[in-house]
Amino acid sequence: MDYEEMKGKTFTEIRVDQKLCEVCDKPLRTEEKVLKTVQVTDYNSYSNLLTRQKAHDRVEVDTETNKIYVYHHDYPGDVHPGCIEKL
């Protein structure tokens, strides 16, 4: 997203934790948690968002719903039943 699309908007930041299968790397389950509200009032606040996004595995911005999704991936040691059968 560029600055002009985000300028003057307030976003809800949501952390999305995806628990991934050890074999196929696809999600077993997903957990979402609302973190905070973020305002893009000037270029400095936009720049801070860009800097903070580097701490996450992936970031998606939805300008229609004014939500920022920050993704984190975790391998809890679980495997899909179908993946076990393929081994």
N, C-alpha and C positions, 0 to 999 in steps of 0.2 A: 504494500500500500504506500502511496506517496502522501506527502504532507497535506497537500490541498484536499484530498479525499477525507482526511481525518481531522482537519483543523476545525476547532469549535465544537467538537463532539465529546460526549461522555460515554465511555465504554465500561462494560462489566467484564472483568478478567476472570476467566474460569480455568482452573487446573484440571486437565484430563490425564488420569493415570491409566495407562493401558498395560494390563498384565498379559504378557506374551507367552505363547507356546514355545517350549524349549526346542522343538523339532522344526516346526514350519514358520516360526516368527510371526504368526498371525494372532490377533487378540483372543484371549480366553474370556476376558471380562474387562469392562471399562468403568471407571469410577470418576465422577465429576464433582468438583467442589468450587463454589464461588469464593474467590479470593478477595477482591476489592474492586472499587470503582476508580477508573482512571480518566482524567480530563486532558484533552489535547488542546491547551489554551494558546500555545505559541510553539515556535520551532524548537525551543529548548526542551519542552515536555515531550515532543515527538522524538527528538534525538535520544532522550533518556529511555524511551520505549524501545528504540532500536538497539541500544546498548544492552538493556535487560533481556532482550529476546535471545541473546547468545547463550544464556544459561539453560535454555530449554532444548529438547530434542527437535521440536517443531512448533511453529506458531502460525495460527490462522486467524485472520481478521475478517469478521462478517460485518460489513458496513450497513447492511439492511436491518439487522437486529442490534447493532452496536455492541457486539460481543467480541472479545479477544480470547481465543482458546490457546492455552499453552500446554503442550503435550510432553509427557514423560513416559518412558517405556521401562518396564521392569520384567525381569524373568524370575517368577516366584518358584520355579522348579516343577511346574505342572505341565502336562501334555494333554492335547486333545485325545479323546478315545480313538478317533479315526487315525491319528498319527501313530499311536501305539501299534495298531494293527498293521500298518505299513512297514514297521521296523522288522 
